[in-house]
């Protein structure tokens, strides 16, 4: 099935993301800073194992310290050759969408680095990691029901913001909303992360047709998996958000 919508402002040509000689001019993309590869290496001590805080199919996440002294999380994208095009698109979508959004329950994108084929995303550092680890008992604090409710309400507020017009002007569908993509700060405030699969809802429409099923099994809206159409009401009644 064809993709039912295209938002021309969300994608930029490859040249937009490419830094020249690893020494770009001082510019920002919708408030997000542009970093050089050298800055990424300095921030993570050349991507040392001591700074590695997580890894997955997208690559690795490192704890880093910028020249300003700010502690951040740096996602280093590492994809096999056959997934490079897909990874490039997810990188661009995440930069362009997160750079436009501002909400206490969404993780903040501080900046990015595009050097050759290397891609990095720089986020605010979330000290308590992801929700799934805490639910599985890996976290340092046992999650009683009051804390679980606090996290659930925070995540719901973030989704409500995305599903409203937000600052982009039309609703945003996350499409990979799950416990590993809900991060927690020192006060256990929930922040939604990982917008690589996000999609803008066609303005004035109640459904959104996609070319293929994306996201994580176990979190899909059943109707979405059957007909590949994301219903407007599903934004609030299911976990595919």
C-alpha positions as CSV (number, residue, x, y, z in Angstrom):
1,X,0.0,0.0,0.0
2,X,1.4,3.5,-0.8
3,X,2.3,5.9,1.8
4,X,-0.7,8.2,2.2
5,X,1.1,11.4,3.1
6,X,4.2,13.5,2.6
7,X,5.2,16.6,4.5
8,X,7.7,18.5,2.3
9,X,9.2,20.5,5.2
10,X,10.3,17.4,7.2
11,X,13.0,16.2,4.9
12,X,16.2,18.0,3.8
13,X,18.7,17.1,1.1
14,X,21.7,15.1,2.2
15,X,23.9,18.2,1.7
16,X,22.0,19.9,4.6
17,X,23.3,17.4,7.1
18,X,26.8,17.1,5.7
19,X,29.5,19.0,7.5
20,X,32.4,20.4,5.5
21,X,35.9,19.4,6.6
22,X,34.5,18.6,10.1
23,X,34.5,22.3,10.8
24,X,31.0,23.7,10.1
25,X,29.9,27.3,10.6
26,X,28.1,28.1,13.8
27,X,24.6,27.3,12.9
28,X,21.6,25.6,14.5
29,X,18.7,23.6,13.1
30,X,15.5,24.8,14.8
31,X,17.4,25.3,18.0
32,X,19.6,22.1,17.8
33,X,23.4,22.6,17.8
34,X,25.6,21.1,15.1
35,X,28.6,19.2,16.5
36,X,31.8,18.0,14.8
37,X,33.1,14.4,15.0
38,X,36.0,15.7,17.0
39,X,33.6,17.1,19.6
40,X,31.8,13.8,19.8
41,X,35.1,12.0,20.3
42,X,36.2,14.4,23.0
43,X,32.8,14.2,24.8
44,X,33.0,10.4,25.1
45,X,36.7,9.9,25.5
46,X,36.9,8.4,22.0
47,X,33.7,6.3,22.7
48,X,35.3,4.5,25.6
49,X,33.6,1.4,27.1
50,X,33.4,3.3,30.4
51,X,31.0,5.8,28.9
52,X,28.8,3.2,27.2
53,X,25.4,3.2,28.7
54,X,23.3,1.2,26.2
55,X,23.2,-0.5,22.8
56,X,20.7,-1.9,20.4
57,X,19.8,-2.4,16.8
58,X,20.4,1.3,16.0
59,X,23.9,1.4,17.5
60,X,25.2,2.6,20.9
61,X,24.5,5.3,23.4
62,X,27.3,6.9,25.4
63,X,27.4,9.3,28.3
64,X,29.3,12.3,27.3
65,X,30.4,15.7,28.5
66,X,30.4,18.6,26.1
67,X,33.0,21.4,26.2
68,X,30.5,23.5,28.0
69,X,30.5,21.0,30.8
70,X,27.0,19.8,30.1
71,X,26.5,16.0,30.5
72,X,24.6,14.5,27.6
73,X,23.6,11.2,26.0
74,X,25.2,10.6,22.6
75,X,23.6,8.1,20.3
76,X,26.1,6.8,17.8
77,X,24.2,5.2,14.9
78,X,25.8,1.9,13.7
79,X,23.8,0.2,11.0
80,X,24.7,-2.6,8.5
81,X,25.0,-1.5,4.8
82,X,21.6,-2.7,3.8
83,X,20.0,-0.5,6.5
84,X,21.9,2.7,5.8
85,X,19.2,4.4,3.8
86,X,16.6,3.5,6.4
87,X,18.8,4.7,9.1
88,X,19.5,8.0,7.3
89,X,15.8,8.7,7.0
90,X,15.2,8.0,10.7
91,X,18.1,10.3,11.6
92,X,16.7,13.1,9.6
93,X,13.1,12.6,10.9
94,X,14.3,12.6,14.5
95,X,16.4,15.7,14.1
96,X,13.7,17.7,12.3
97,X,10.8,16.6,14.6
98,X,12.6,16.8,17.9
99,X,14.2,20.1,17.0
100,X,10.7,21.6,16.7
101,X,9.2,20.2,19.9
102,X,9.4,21.4,23.4
103,X,7.5,19.7,26.3
104,X,8.6,18.6,29.8
105,X,7.7,15.0,28.9
106,X,9.6,14.7,25.7
107,X,13.4,14.1,25.7
108,X,15.3,17.2,24.5
109,X,17.5,17.0,21.4
110,X,20.5,19.2,22.1
111,X,22.1,18.7,18.7
112,X,23.5,16.3,16.1
113,X,26.6,15.4,14.1
114,X,26.7,14.3,10.5
115,X,30.2,13.6,9.3
116,X,30.7,11.4,6.2
117,X,28.5,8.4,6.8
118,X,28.7,8.8,10.6
119,X,25.6,10.0,12.4
120,X,25.2,11.1,16.0
121,X,22.3,12.4,18.0
122,X,22.9,14.4,21.2
123,X,20.2,14.3,23.9
124,X,19.8,15.6,27.5
125,X,21.1,12.9,29.8
126,X,18.4,10.9,31.7
127,X,20.0,9.7,34.9
128,X,17.6,6.9,35.7
129,X,17.6,5.2,32.4
130,X,14.5,3.6,30.8
131,X,11.2,2.5,32.3
132,X,11.6,-1.2,31.2
133,X,14.7,-1.7,33.4
134,X,12.8,-0.4,36.4
135,X,9.8,-2.5,35.7
136,X,12.1,-5.6,35.4
137,X,13.7,-4.8,38.8
138,X,17.1,-3.6,37.4
139,X,16.6,0.0,38.6
140,X,17.9,1.2,41.9
141,X,14.4,2.1,43.2
142,X,11.5,-0.3,43.5
143,X,8.6,1.1,41.5
144,X,5.5,1.1,43.8
145,X,2.1,2.1,42.4
146,X,2.4,5.8,43.2
147,X,5.6,6.0,41.2
148,X,4.2,3.9,38.4
149,X,1.2,6.3,38.2
150,X,3.5,9.3,38.1
151,X,5.5,7.8,35.2
152,X,2.3,6.8,33.3
153,X,0.7,10.2,33.7
154,X,3.9,11.9,32.5
155,X,4.1,9.7,29.4
156,X,0.5,10.3,28.7
157,X,1.0,14.0,28.9
158,X,3.8,13.7,26.4
159,X,1.6,11.7,24.0
160,X,-1.3,14.2,24.4
161,X,1.1,16.9,23.3
162,X,2.2,14.9,20.3
163,X,-1.3,14.1,19.3
164,X,-2.4,17.7,19.6
165,X,-1.2,20.2,17.0
166,X,2.0,20.6,19.1
167,X,4.5,23.2,17.8
168,X,4.7,21.4,14.4
169,X,1.2,22.5,13.5
170,X,-0.3,19.0,13.0
171,X,-0.5,15.8,15.2
172,X,2.5,13.5,15.4
173,X,2.3,9.7,15.6
174,X,5.2,8.3,17.5
175,X,4.8,4.7,16.2
176,X,7.2,3.1,18.6
177,X,5.9,4.0,22.0
178,X,7.1,1.4,24.5
179,X,8.8,1.1,27.9
180,X,12.3,1.2,26.6
181,X,11.5,4.6,24.9
182,X,10.3,6.1,28.1
183,X,13.3,7.6,29.9
184,X,13.4,8.9,33.5
185,X,15.3,11.8,35.0
186,X,16.5,12.1,38.6
187,X,13.0,12.9,39.8
188,X,11.5,10.0,37.9
189,X,9.8,12.4,35.5
190,X,8.9,10.4,32.3
191,X,10.2,11.7,28.9
192,X,9.4,10.0,25.6
193,X,12.3,9.3,23.3
194,X,13.3,7.8,20.0
195,X,11.4,9.6,17.2
196,X,13.0,7.9,14.3
197,X,9.7,6.2,13.2
198,X,7.5,9.2,14.0
199,X,5.1,10.4,11.3
200,X,3.0,13.5,10.9
201,X,-0.7,12.9,10.8
202,X,-2.3,14.2,7.5
203,X,-4.0,17.4,8.4
204,X,-7.8,17.1,8.6
205,X,-7.8,13.3,8.2
206,X,-8.9,10.7,10.7
207,X,-6.7,7.9,9.4
208,X,-3.1,7.5,8.2
209,X,-2.1,4.8,5.8
210,X,1.5,3.4,6.0
211,X,3.4,1.3,3.5
212,X,4.6,-1.2,6.1
213,X,4.1,-2.1,9.7
214,X,6.6,-0.4,11.9
215,X,7.3,-0.4,15.6
216,X,7.6,-3.2,18.1
217,X,5.5,-6.4,18.3
218,X,3.5,-6.5,21.5
219,X,2.8,-2.8,21.4
220,X,0.7,-2.6,18.2
221,X,-2.9,-1.5,17.9
222,X,-4.6,-4.7,16.6
223,X,-6.5,-2.7,14.0
224,X,-3.3,-1.2,12.7
225,X,-1.7,-4.6,12.1
226,X,-4.7,-5.9,10.2
227,X,-5.3,-3.1,7.8
228,X,-2.2,-0.9,8.0
229,X,-4.4,2.1,8.8
230,X,-3.7,4.1,11.9
231,X,-7.1,5.3,13.3
232,X,-7.5,8.7,14.9
233,X,-9.2,7.1,18.0
234,X,-6.3,4.7,18.3
235,X,-4.0,7.5,19.3
236,X,-5.5,7.4,22.8
237,X,-6.8,3.8,23.1
238,X,-3.8,1.8,22.2
239,X,-0.1,1.5,22.7
240,X,0.8,2.3,19.1
241,X,1.1,6.0,19.6
